[in-house]
Amino acid sequence: MNRPGAKSRTRTRPPRVRAPIAAAASAAALALAALTPATAHAAPTPATALAARSADCPSGALCLFSERDFGGDRLPVSSLTGGGTCVSLVDHGWAGRVESAVNTHTTGAVLFPGDGCLGGPYQVAAGAGVADLGTFVPLSVWVPGRTA
């Protein structure tokens, strides 16, 4: 059914242009790579801050900090008795001041919302820290006793 001199109805598609897309993707990758080193040197992470502040905290103590990420003033708390002790933060002028904590003891320590170690506890595991207590406001802490 092809007639001599008749034009074919099939059209050839123009070739796809990929160069601008590839160039844009390469430019985006270069832009991200250029930003990465600057981001890597930003403020210290909570893990880095924890390591730095743990070194400042005496061994076998619970250190309380007045700012998140282990910053600000520091109050080291430890027990002189073997069984551990409850310490009132109200009596020490730290009521409502604790924002983060580091526990350098080999046993967990506990923060309490009530004075006299009362209320729902917030545990700080042995050798760990809490970078941000959020809305929890401790008024007392229980610290483990000295190990032999």
C-alpha positions as a printed Julia matrix, in Angstrom:
148×3 Matrix{Float64}:
  0.0    0.0     0.0
  2.92   2.18   -0.34
  2.45   4.53   -3.15
  5.39   5.73   -5.03
  6.33   9.22   -3.91
  4.16   9.04   -0.74
  5.71  10.19    2.47
  6.1    7.73    5.29
  3.95   8.38    8.33
  6.55   7.24   10.8
  8.45  10.0    12.41
 11.85   9.8    13.88
 12.16  11.14   17.37
 14.78  13.72   18.12
 17.59  12.37   20.29
 17.16  12.87   24.03
 19.27  15.56   25.51
 20.94  14.34   28.69
 23.88  16.7    28.92
 22.07  19.5    30.85
 20.63  17.02   33.35
 24.0   15.35   33.88
 25.67  18.74   34.26
 23.05  19.81   36.82
 23.5   16.59   38.78
 27.28  17.03   38.75
 26.96  20.64   39.91
 24.66  19.56   42.76
 27.11  16.83   43.82
 29.99  19.3    43.8
 27.96  21.78   45.84
 27.19  19.1    48.44
 30.81  18.01   48.54
 31.88  21.6    49.07
 29.5   21.94   52.03
 30.48  18.71   53.74
 33.82  19.81   55.25
 32.26  22.97   56.73
 29.47  20.93   58.29
 31.95  18.44   59.76
 33.61  21.21   61.76
 30.4   22.57   63.25
 29.51  22.48   66.95
 30.54  19.32   68.83
 28.07  16.47   68.9
 26.58  15.35   72.22
 28.83  12.26   72.1
 31.92  14.47   71.74
 30.69  16.76   74.49
 29.97  13.73   76.7
 33.51  12.43   76.26
 35.0   15.84   77.05
 32.84  16.45   80.11
 33.22  12.87   81.41
 36.93  13.56   81.65
 36.08  16.59   83.86
 33.84  14.5    86.11
 35.55  12.66   88.99
 35.55   8.88   88.75
 32.61   7.28   90.58
 30.48  10.44   90.55
 27.31  11.79   89.0
 28.01  15.19   87.45
 25.05  17.48   86.91
 25.24  20.37   84.42
 23.27  23.6    84.25
 23.07  23.52   80.43
 22.18  20.94   77.8
 24.97  18.97   76.14
 27.01  18.97   79.38
 27.67  22.7    79.42
 27.54  25.44   82.02
 28.12  24.96   85.73
 28.92  21.48   87.05
 27.91  19.85   90.34
 29.69  16.53   91.07
 27.72  14.29   93.45
 29.08  11.13   95.06
 28.39   8.97   98.09
 30.77   8.48  101.0
 28.81   5.43  102.19
 28.94   1.94  100.78
 25.23   1.6   100.09
 24.66   4.87   98.26
 22.82   7.99   99.3
 20.02  10.38   98.38
 21.16  13.98   97.82
 18.77  16.92   97.87
 19.38  19.34   95.01
 17.13  21.83   96.81
 19.54  21.91   99.77
 22.5   22.49   97.42
 20.87  25.32   95.42
 20.46  23.22   92.28
 16.66  22.84   92.23
 15.47  23.51   88.69
 19.01  23.99   87.34
 19.91  20.53   86.0
 19.74  20.22   82.18
 22.14  17.29   81.55
 24.07  14.66   83.52
 27.09  12.33   83.28
 27.54   9.21   85.42
 31.15   8.03   85.76
 30.26   5.36   88.32
 30.16   1.63   87.51
 26.55   1.51   88.76
 23.55   3.51   87.58
 22.49   6.72   89.32
 18.92   8.02   89.54
 17.33  11.47   89.26
 14.01  12.16   91.03
 11.39  14.86   90.44
 10.69  15.14   94.19
 12.99  16.12   97.02
 14.01  13.16   99.19
 14.31  10.81   96.17
 10.55  10.66   95.64
  8.58  10.37   92.43
  9.09   8.67   89.09
 12.83   8.05   88.63
 15.0    8.93   85.64
 17.99   6.59   85.47
 21.43   7.6    84.22
 23.22   4.36   83.28
 26.73   3.55   84.48
 29.38   5.22   82.32
 26.76   7.14   80.34
 25.2   10.55   80.11
 21.98  12.31   79.23
 22.62  15.36   77.01
 19.15  16.85   77.45
 16.72  16.06   80.25
 13.93  17.82   78.35
 11.05  18.71   80.66
 12.27  16.48   83.51
 13.26  18.64   86.51
 15.14  16.71   89.19
 14.99  17.9    92.79
 17.08  15.05   94.21
 19.43  12.3    93.09
 20.41   8.88   94.37
 24.07   8.03   93.79
 25.6    4.61   94.32
 28.11   3.98   97.08
 31.81   3.66   96.7
 33.1    0.4    95.3
 35.82  -1.47   97.14
